[in-house]
Each structure stands twice: as structure tokens, then as C-alpha cells.
Amino acid sequence: MAQDRSVRLRDATDRDAEEITAVFLASRAAALPGLRRVHSDEDTLAWITHVLLPGSRTWVAEGESGELLGFASLDGDELDQLYLRPDTVRQGVGTRLLERVKAASRGELSLYTFRRNSGARAFYERHGFVAVAYDDGSRNEENEPDVLYRWTAARAARRPGRPDVR
């Protein structure tokens, strides 16, 4: 798929908190209808403002008009967040964000996603992540069964025919 190069990636700032929150909430609602809500919109904004943004490296993807299309956060070796506006899915925005996170990593990443989020799981598997553990949901607030994925640059380099941009 050709990527839209009019999308610009930049480091997130505290001024992005409200738009990041809106993307986070809309993305989860679209991808996981019926997912148990454990925090209010206001609490989610407070978490993004006071925990996520100051505690992780976060990038945003902007469209031509400066509108926020998605974001990704790296916390150590964990891809902590990657969310897109629902109307931007399958347009290369997630790939661009993931490439940025991989380039900023130390050559390995882990992430959790909910087991029933088949779109996210397929996306990560296409980009070289391998499922390494399954959980019953007791480790997350939503009590939703999840899966732990891992990616390493070394393993990706050994997979001929599978592009992995670093």
C-alpha cells in the first residue's frame, strides 16, 4: 500500500492531550464495541495529560490541515499505545507511526492488545510481531483477555521477503 506522504509525524506536546484523548476514545469505541469502560472521558484526558505524555515518548500523525490522525507511545521497550482515528485506518498512518517507534527503539519491542481486536492483531503480525503469551484478562483493568506480542529487529532481518523498515 502506498503511504500518504502528506501525513506529518512529530513529537507530541502537552497541547495535544485533548486531541490524543479524542482519538484514543474514538478508536477504542470503533475497534472494540462493547468494551467495558472503566474511566470517564475526563479521567482519560487526565491520564494522557499527566501520565502518558510526560512518561513516554509519544508521536502524533497530522494530516495536511494539521488535524491529528493518530498517535503512538514508546515506554522503554514497550509500544504502549498506537491508536488511529477510525476514518484513517488502512491508509498507512499506523505503519508510519509504527516505523517511527521501531526506529526509536533499541531493536526490540513488546506490546499488549486485546485478543478480540483482530484488526490490531493482523496489523502487528504483518509488521513482524509474534504472539508470545496469552492472558485471561486479569492483568488489565477491562478484564479483557489479551495477547503479548514481541518484535526484534534481528528476527525481522532474518525473514527474507518480509519488508521491515527501520
C-alpha positions as CSV (number, residue, x, y, z in Angstrom):
1,M,0.0,0.0,0.0
2,A,1.3,3.4,-0.9
3,Q,1.7,5.7,2.1
4,D,0.3,9.2,2.1
5,R,3.4,11.3,2.4
6,S,1.2,14.4,3.2
7,V,1.0,12.9,6.7
8,R,3.5,14.5,9.0
9,L,4.9,12.9,12.2
10,R,6.1,15.0,15.1
11,D,6.7,14.7,18.8
12,A,3.6,15.1,20.8
13,T,3.3,18.0,23.2
14,D,1.1,18.7,26.2
15,R,-1.1,20.8,23.9
16,D,-2.0,17.6,22.0
17,A,-3.6,16.0,25.0
18,E,-7.3,16.7,24.1
19,E,-6.9,15.6,20.5
20,I,-5.0,12.5,21.6
21,T,-7.8,11.7,24.1
22,A,-10.4,12.1,21.4
23,V,-8.5,9.7,19.0
24,F,-8.0,7.2,21.8
25,L,-11.7,7.1,22.8
26,A,-13.0,7.0,19.2
27,S,-10.5,4.3,18.1
28,R,-11.4,2.0,21.1
29,A,-15.1,2.5,20.5
30,A,-14.8,1.7,16.8
31,A,-12.4,-1.3,17.1
32,L,-13.9,-2.8,20.3
33,P,-17.7,-2.1,20.5
34,G,-18.9,-3.2,23.9
35,L,-15.5,-2.9,25.6
36,R,-16.1,-2.2,29.3
37,R,-15.4,1.5,30.0
38,V,-13.5,1.8,33.3
39,H,-12.7,5.5,33.1
40,S,-14.6,8.6,32.3
41,D,-13.6,10.8,29.3
42,E,-12.3,13.3,31.9
43,D,-10.2,10.7,33.7
44,T,-8.8,9.5,30.4
45,L,-7.8,13.1,29.5
46,A,-6.1,13.5,32.9
47,W,-4.2,10.2,32.4
48,I,-3.0,11.3,28.9
49,T,-2.0,14.7,30.2
50,H,-0.3,13.7,33.5
51,V,0.9,10.2,32.9
52,L,1.2,9.2,29.2
53,L,2.7,12.4,27.7
54,P,5.2,13.1,30.4
55,G,6.1,9.4,31.0
56,S,6.7,8.1,27.5
57,R,8.0,9.2,24.1
58,T,4.9,10.0,22.0
59,W,4.5,10.9,18.4
60,V,1.4,12.2,16.6
61,A,0.5,11.9,12.9
62,E,-1.1,15.0,11.4
63,G,-2.9,15.4,8.1
64,E,-2.4,18.3,5.6
65,S,-4.6,20.6,7.7
66,G,-2.8,19.8,10.9
67,E,-5.6,17.6,12.2
68,L,-4.5,14.7,14.4
69,L,-4.9,11.4,12.7
70,G,-3.3,9.1,15.3
71,F,-0.6,8.7,17.9
72,A,1.9,6.2,19.2
73,S,3.8,6.0,22.5
74,L,7.0,4.2,23.4
75,D,7.7,3.4,27.1
76,G,11.1,1.7,27.3
77,D,10.9,-1.3,25.1
78,E,7.1,-1.3,25.1
79,L,4.9,0.1,22.3
80,D,2.5,1.4,25.0
81,Q,-0.1,3.0,22.7
82,L,-0.9,3.1,19.0
83,Y,-4.3,4.5,18.1
84,L,-5.8,6.0,14.9
85,R,-8.8,8.0,14.1
86,P,-11.3,5.3,12.8
87,D,-11.6,7.1,9.4
88,T,-7.8,6.8,8.8
89,V,-7.4,3.0,9.3
90,R,-5.7,1.2,6.4
91,Q,-4.3,4.4,4.9
92,G,-0.7,3.9,6.0
93,V,-0.8,6.2,9.1
94,G,-0.4,3.3,11.5
95,T,2.5,1.9,9.6
96,R,4.2,5.3,9.6
97,L,3.8,5.6,13.3
98,L,5.0,2.1,13.9
99,E,8.1,2.7,11.8
100,R,8.9,5.7,13.9
101,V,8.6,3.7,17.1
102,K,10.7,0.9,15.7
103,A,13.4,3.4,14.6
104,A,13.4,4.9,18.1
105,S,13.6,1.5,19.9
106,R,16.6,-0.4,20.9
107,G,15.8,-3.0,18.3
108,E,13.1,-4.8,20.2
109,L,9.5,-4.0,21.2
110,S,6.7,-5.7,23.1
111,L,3.0,-4.7,23.2
112,Y,-0.3,-6.0,24.5
113,T,-3.5,-6.0,22.6
114,F,-6.9,-7.4,23.3
115,R,-7.3,-10.9,21.8
116,R,-10.6,-10.0,20.1
117,N,-9.0,-6.9,18.4
118,S,-8.4,-8.9,15.2
119,G,-7.6,-5.8,13.2
120,A,-4.8,-4.8,15.5
121,R,-3.5,-8.3,15.7
122,A,-3.4,-8.7,12.0
123,F,-1.6,-5.3,11.7
124,Y,1.1,-6.2,14.2
125,E,1.6,-9.6,12.7
126,R,2.1,-8.1,9.2
127,H,4.7,-5.9,10.7
128,G,6.8,-8.7,12.2
129,F,5.4,-9.0,15.7
130,V,5.0,-12.6,17.1
131,A,2.4,-13.6,19.8
132,V,4.4,-15.0,22.7
133,A,1.8,-15.2,25.6
134,Y,-1.9,-15.1,26.2
135,D,-3.6,-13.8,29.3
136,D,-7.1,-14.3,30.7
137,G,-7.6,-10.5,31.2
138,S,-6.7,-10.5,34.9
139,R,-3.7,-8.2,34.2
140,N,-5.7,-5.3,32.7
141,E,-8.4,-3.0,34.0
142,E,-11.0,-4.1,31.5
143,N,-10.6,-7.8,32.4
144,E,-10.4,-8.5,28.7
145,P,-8.3,-11.4,27.5
146,D,-5.2,-10.1,25.8
147,V,-2.1,-11.2,24.0
148,L,1.6,-10.2,24.4
149,Y,3.4,-9.6,21.1
150,R,7.2,-9.2,20.6
151,W,9.2,-7.8,17.7
152,T,13.0,-7.8,17.3
153,A,15.0,-6.1,14.5
154,A,17.3,-9.2,14.4
155,R,14.4,-11.6,13.8
156,A,12.8,-9.3,11.3
157,A,16.2,-9.1,9.4
158,R,16.2,-12.9,9.1
159,R,12.8,-13.0,7.4
160,P,13.5,-12.7,3.7
161,G,10.7,-11.3,1.6
162,R,9.1,-9.6,4.6
163,P,9.9,-5.8,4.5
164,D,10.7,-4.3,7.8
165,V,11.6,-0.6,7.6
166,R,13.9,0.6,10.4
